[in-house]
Amino acid sequence: MEIYEHLTAQQCFEVVAYDPHVEAAFVEKNLAVAINNADLILVLTDHSAFREMDSTTFENMNQKKYPRHKKHS
């Protein structure tokens, strides 16, 4: 919860939390909803539900391609 609070305090991210074992008002109950159009997912637990994910779990993430920054010499 500390990480969630820290990220939401930054006010420059839309933060969605998902944990099938946590009952809290800010926790999304549906994994598909939680990761829909996400740019980044942080998995900070070792619940078996997360170990069983495969690539199809992440199909609805944001698929934007950002240009790579060129290294300056």
Backbone torsions as a table, in degrees:
resi	resn	phi	psi	omega
1	MET	NA	-27.7	179.5
2	GLU	-63.7	-40.3	179.5
3	ILE	-65.4	-43.9	177.2
4	TYR	-57.0	-48.8	-179.4
5	GLU	-63.0	-40.1	179.0
6	HIS	-63.5	-46.0	-178.8
7	LEU	-67.0	-41.1	179.0
8	THR	-68.5	-30.0	178.2
9	ALA	-66.9	-25.0	-180.0
10	GLN	-66.4	-25.5	179.2
11	GLN	55.9	25.3	174.9
12	CYS	-124.8	8.1	178.8
13	PHE	-128.4	147.7	165.6
14	GLU	-95.9	115.2	-174.3
15	VAL	-109.1	128.0	176.0
16	VAL	-123.8	127.0	179.8
17	ALA	-104.0	141.4	175.6
18	TYR	-136.9	129.5	173.7
19	ASP	-157.6	116.7	-176.8
20	PRO	-67.3	-8.8	-177.3
21	HIS	-109.5	5.3	-177.8
22	VAL	-117.1	128.4	174.8
23	GLU	-103.8	102.5	177.6
24	ALA	-152.1	151.3	-176.2
25	ALA	-59.7	-32.7	-176.4
26	PHE	-85.8	-3.6	-176.2
27	VAL	-92.6	122.9	176.0
28	GLU	-71.2	135.9	-177.0
29	LYS	-86.1	-15.4	-174.2
30	ASN	-116.8	118.2	-178.5
31	LEU	-59.6	-42.9	-178.8
32	ALA	-60.5	-39.4	177.6
33	VAL	-68.4	-40.9	-177.7
34	ALA	-62.5	-36.7	-176.4
35	ILE	-100.4	-1.4	179.9
36	ASN	-58.5	123.4	177.8
37	ASN	63.4	22.6	179.6
38	ALA	-74.4	144.5	173.4
39	ASP	-89.7	-27.9	-174.5
40	LEU	-148.6	140.8	174.5
41	ILE	-125.9	129.1	174.7
42	LEU	-108.9	122.9	174.9
43	VAL	-106.8	111.3	-172.9
44	LEU	-118.3	36.9	-179.8
45	THR	-153.1	168.5	178.5
46	ASP	-117.4	26.2	176.8
47	HIS	-55.4	143.3	180.0
48	SER	-60.3	-29.0	178.7
49	ALA	-59.1	-32.9	179.6
50	PHE	-83.2	-29.9	178.2
51	ARG	-69.1	-24.4	-176.3
52	GLU	-90.1	4.4	178.9
53	MET	-70.0	148.3	171.9
54	ASP	-129.0	-177.9	-174.2
55	SER	-60.7	-27.2	179.6
56	THR	-67.1	-23.0	177.3
57	THR	-60.0	-31.2	-171.8
58	PHE	-101.2	10.7	-175.9
59	GLU	-62.5	-27.0	-177.6
60	ASN	-96.8	14.1	174.0
61	MET	-71.9	163.1	176.1
62	ASN	-61.7	127.2	-176.9
63	GLN	-107.9	22.5	179.3
64	LYS	-61.7	141.8	174.4
65	LYS	-103.2	117.6	179.0
66	TYR	-96.1	139.5	179.4
67	PRO	-65.8	141.0	176.7
68	ARG	-73.3	143.7	176.8
69	HIS	-81.0	133.3	178.4
70	LYS	-78.3	138.3	176.3
71	LYS	-76.3	135.3	178.4
72	HIS	-89.3	137.5	-179.1
73	SER	-82.8	NA	NA
